[in-house]
Amino acid sequence: MKSDAGDIMRLSAAALAVSYELEVQRPDFRTLLVSGLAVEQVNLIAHALAKAMAQEKPVRLFTGATQAPGQSNQDDSTSIHPLKSLVDVVPSGPVSLRRWLGEQAVDGRALVVTPNLLDDPISLAVAAVADGVLLLVQSGRTTRPMCRQAARVLADVSASLLGVVVVGR
């Protein structure tokens, strides 16, 4: 799916609103998993969210994509890191993963981005230890059964679902 300038502006505005809501509702959160269900623009949305969140505190973004279209790779308050650095920690267990994520967010926030919550075991490992999960769903593509399954698997790992963002027109 190709993103145009209007899409990026809408995503940036939505990310700012989500960032503000997180600050108000959960000012103490430090680690957040952003994952999707049939969403093509997960990395673009996550980059926009990281940029909006960085207005309050520095953000370390862990993602498979190094750069979102139309956005710089790094600025003063957002740093982008490969998901591989996190993948190496997962086999050592939840205690080590929680500690590692906490270290990444020591002076701000750590935002972990995974493409599909239901197809990626890394997503569930991070969901279990993160302060919260933000789930992205695609209007017209994400089905109710997918949402129910996501809710079940998040409950199974005792994850804190902070919210759902519907993407699309």
C-alpha positions, 0 to 999 in steps of 0.5 A: 500500500502506497502512502501519500502526504495526506495519509502521513498527515492523518497518521501523524495527527492520530499518533499525536492524539494517541500519545496524548491519551497515553500520557494522560491515562498512563503517565508511568508507562515506559515500554509499549508494544505496537502490533497489528492485525492485517495492517499494512502500515504498522511501521509508518504508524509506529514511527509517527507515534514515536515522533509524537511521544518523543515530544514528552520523553526520548523514545527508543524505537525497535522495529524491522524497518529502519525508516518510515517513508517521508520521515527522517531516520533519527532526530534528537529525541527518537532513536531507531534500533533493529528488532534483531537486538530484541530478538536476541534477548527473548530466548533468555526468558521473561525476566531478562526481557523485562529487565532489558526493555526497562534498560532501553527505556531508562531515560524515556520510553521503549517502543517495540513494533511487530508486524502481526500480533497473531503470527509473531511469537516475539510479539507475545513475548514482548506483550507479556512484559511490556507496560502495555500493548497498542493494537492496530486494526485495518478497517475492512481487513481485520475481522472480528474473529481476529480481534477476539483471538488477539484479545484471548492471546493477550489475556493468556499472557496477562498483557495490558491492552491499552487501546485499539487504533482503527486504521483506514478510511 
